[in-house]
């Protein structure tokens, strides 16, 4: 009689597992269908938070505007600092190019 219990346990597990897996797959398909019917331009996070990047806005402008928002930009303070350093470097390069392009002064 005890040998029958050892056979019954795997069969019972299969009987419980298979319908559960089928139910999960059906729920996934239903959610994918719902996601497919949403407009392409609508982002779930933009709708929920009200923060989204407009098409005319650069990534830098977006980060500068929302640098305090946790989770919206990855470490906004560091990104803003990086953007500031890049801007300063671009200005230095432009000045150096202007100096090199100007004719040398005769002493």
Secondary structure as UniProt FT lines:
FT   HELIX           2..37
FT   TURN            40..41
FT   HELIX           44..49
FT   TURN            55..56
FT   HELIX           59..65
FT   TURN            66..68
FT   TURN            71..72
FT   TURN            74..75
FT   HELIX           76..101
//
